[in-house]
Amino acid sequence: MLPPWLRSRLPGESPTRSFVAFTDAVAQRLELPPASPAEVYERRYGTDRVWMVWRFKNGGASLFLERPYAEFREGVTVNVQWHQSPDPEVVAAMVRAYVRRGRREQRRPCWLVRLLRWR
């Protein structure tokens, strides 16, 4: 049994239930539907700009964010540990910031477009 300061504050009796509850909580804050109930160790979510894949890890989870439709495919990995009591709202805010950064980069015109506008 873990001491109280190392126990997760997340709902769930087992680590996999905590994982499912946490990933669904993040998806809910991003206004995404929950993943399939059959997905217990790997959960996938997608928006129109970003793919998210959660993978269960002992003691936590890892989130891989990928921008599949960008000119250059890029990705970011976020790791959370249950004993640090991660907040789903904080993780959702990080995902929203990643999505916003991609939108800003897509709207930025290249130097040729700016040159042609001045003519």
C-alpha positions as CSV (number, residue, x, y, z in Angstrom):
1,M,0.0,0.0,0.0
2,L,1.3,3.4,-1.0
3,P,1.5,6.3,1.5
4,P,-1.2,8.9,1.1
5,W,1.0,11.5,-0.6
6,L,1.8,8.9,-3.4
7,R,-1.7,7.6,-3.9
8,S,-3.5,8.9,-6.9
9,R,-6.4,11.3,-6.4
10,L,-7.9,10.0,-9.7
11,P,-11.0,7.9,-9.6
12,G,-10.7,4.2,-10.1
13,E,-9.8,1.1,-8.2
14,S,-7.1,-0.1,-10.5
15,P,-4.4,1.6,-12.6
16,T,-6.1,0.8,-15.8
17,R,-9.4,2.3,-14.5
18,S,-7.5,5.4,-13.5
19,F,-6.0,5.6,-16.9
20,V,-9.4,5.3,-18.7
21,A,-11.0,7.9,-16.3
22,F,-8.2,10.3,-16.8
23,T,-8.1,10.1,-20.6
24,D,-11.8,10.4,-20.8
25,A,-11.7,13.5,-18.5
26,V,-9.1,15.1,-20.8
27,A,-11.2,14.3,-23.9
28,Q,-14.4,15.7,-22.2
29,R,-12.6,19.0,-21.5
30,L,-11.6,19.1,-25.2
31,E,-15.2,18.4,-26.2
32,L,-14.3,15.0,-27.7
33,P,-16.3,11.8,-27.4
34,P,-14.8,9.2,-25.1
35,A,-12.7,6.5,-26.7
36,S,-14.1,3.0,-27.2
37,P,-14.5,1.0,-24.0
38,A,-12.5,-1.8,-25.5
39,E,-9.4,0.4,-25.6
40,V,-7.9,-0.1,-22.1
41,Y,-4.2,0.2,-22.6
42,E,-4.1,2.5,-25.6
43,R,-6.8,5.1,-26.3
44,R,-7.1,7.2,-29.5
45,Y,-8.7,10.6,-30.0
46,G,-8.7,12.9,-32.9
47,T,-9.5,16.4,-33.8
48,D,-9.5,18.0,-37.2
49,R,-5.9,19.1,-36.7
50,V,-4.3,16.8,-34.1
51,W,-4.2,13.1,-33.4
52,M,-3.8,12.0,-29.8
53,V,-2.8,8.6,-28.6
54,W,-2.7,7.8,-24.9
55,R,-0.6,4.7,-23.8
56,F,-0.9,3.1,-20.4
57,K,2.4,3.0,-18.4
58,N,2.9,1.5,-15.0
59,G,2.5,4.5,-12.6
60,G,1.2,6.8,-15.3
61,A,0.5,7.4,-19.0
62,S,2.1,8.9,-22.0
63,L,0.3,11.1,-24.6
64,F,1.6,11.4,-28.1
65,L,0.3,14.4,-30.1
66,E,0.8,14.4,-33.8
67,R,-0.1,17.0,-36.5
68,P,-0.6,14.6,-39.4
69,Y,-1.7,17.1,-42.0
70,A,1.1,19.6,-41.5
71,E,3.7,20.2,-44.2
72,F,6.2,18.4,-42.0
73,R,4.8,15.7,-39.7
74,E,5.7,16.6,-36.1
75,G,4.8,15.2,-32.8
76,V,5.1,15.9,-29.0
77,T,5.1,13.4,-26.2
78,V,3.7,14.3,-22.7
79,N,4.2,11.9,-19.8
80,V,2.1,12.0,-16.6
81,Q,2.6,10.1,-13.4
82,W,-0.3,9.2,-11.2
83,H,1.5,9.9,-7.9
84,Q,1.8,13.6,-9.0
85,S,-2.0,13.8,-9.3
86,P,-2.1,15.3,-12.8
87,D,-5.1,17.6,-13.5
88,P,-7.0,16.8,-16.7
89,E,-7.7,20.5,-17.2
90,V,-3.9,21.2,-17.3
91,V,-3.3,18.5,-19.9
92,A,-6.3,19.7,-22.0
93,A,-4.9,23.2,-21.9
94,M,-1.5,21.9,-23.2
95,V,-3.3,20.1,-26.0
96,R,-5.3,23.3,-26.9
97,A,-2.1,25.3,-26.9
98,Y,-0.5,22.8,-29.3
99,V,-3.5,23.0,-31.6
100,R,-3.4,26.8,-31.5
101,R,0.3,26.9,-32.3
102,G,-0.4,24.8,-35.4
103,R,-3.2,27.1,-36.6
104,R,-1.0,30.2,-36.2
105,E,1.9,28.6,-38.2
106,Q,-0.5,27.6,-41.0
107,R,-1.9,31.2,-41.3
108,R,1.6,32.7,-41.5
109,P,2.2,33.6,-45.1
110,C,5.5,32.8,-46.7
111,W,7.9,35.5,-47.9
112,L,6.8,35.3,-51.5
113,V,3.1,35.9,-50.6
114,R,4.1,38.9,-48.6
115,L,6.2,40.2,-51.5
116,L,3.3,39.8,-53.9
117,R,0.9,41.6,-51.6
118,W,3.0,44.8,-51.7
119,R,2.7,45.0,-55.5
